[in-house]
């Protein structure tokens, strides 16, 4: 880096100071209510017992009752198994996480089971990754037709209308039974966001917010390539999260406070389909 004359003791001192800051940030009490919580993990490489292995940097991204975006937690683990996710969420609860009506994430059986076991809340399956999962089960030439039909469901702004349209896509049932089965099984998970005010739909229908955060982590970790130990991962990723968290603290609210106050009271009459 072009530096010279830096003593090893000074490097160690600065690392210890950074570790203390990161530790305090990741163990801080979580105050207030958390209307929405995104969960995801990104893999990084680390040296372990003379081998190079991949570990999961598990993240929680949330919006609090002040409309501000924060990172409630980070944990490094060897896998994304059910037990790992359960321990991660239980630690968040011990630190004060509460008031989470909806969790948004990709489809992962271990994660889904952990959410139900610890938070007992509604789950929004990322609709972007759901559509990709459906298209992976058909040939390339047939994907456009399926994509356009499924997207007609997402054009509706009200839950009842979307559910009615979901049941009308009969062409898939006869031509693509596997796709139809996957679609029927995921209906309540993919359309969960429609139970909330329309102004929130674009923000809570997918895992894109936390995917963007993972991209920032990847850009930083790519320069390291292989971390010497897990504490080095926590140091670098934790420092980035502190930086982002500070920036969000002085930025405008991600969600409108008046909209948050209305909660989930969105019972509307569906006299006509409500298209985009």
Secondary structure as GFF3:
##gff-version 3
##sequence-region A 1 276
A	DSSP	alpha_helix	8	26	.	.	.	ID=ss1
A	DSSP	beta_strand	36	48	.	.	.	ID=ss2
A	DSSP	beta_strand	51	63	.	.	.	ID=ss3
A	DSSP	beta_strand	69	77	.	.	.	ID=ss4
A	DSSP	alpha_helix	82	94	.	.	.	ID=ss5
A	DSSP	beta_strand	102	105	.	.	.	ID=ss6
A	DSSP	alpha_helix	109	118	.	.	.	ID=ss7
A	DSSP	beta_strand	122	125	.	.	.	ID=ss8
A	DSSP	alpha_helix	127	135	.	.	.	ID=ss9
A	DSSP	three_ten_helix	140	142	.	.	.	ID=ss10
A	DSSP	alpha_helix	143	154	.	.	.	ID=ss11
A	DSSP	alpha_helix	159	168	.	.	.	ID=ss12
A	DSSP	alpha_helix	171	175	.	.	.	ID=ss13
A	DSSP	alpha_helix	177	185	.	.	.	ID=ss14
A	DSSP	alpha_helix	187	190	.	.	.	ID=ss15
A	DSSP	three_ten_helix	192	195	.	.	.	ID=ss16
A	DSSP	three_ten_helix	198	200	.	.	.	ID=ss17
A	DSSP	alpha_helix	201	204	.	.	.	ID=ss18
A	DSSP	alpha_helix	208	222	.	.	.	ID=ss19
A	DSSP	beta_strand	226	227	.	.	.	ID=ss20
A	DSSP	alpha_helix	230	249	.	.	.	ID=ss21
A	DSSP	alpha_helix	257	262	.	.	.	ID=ss22
###
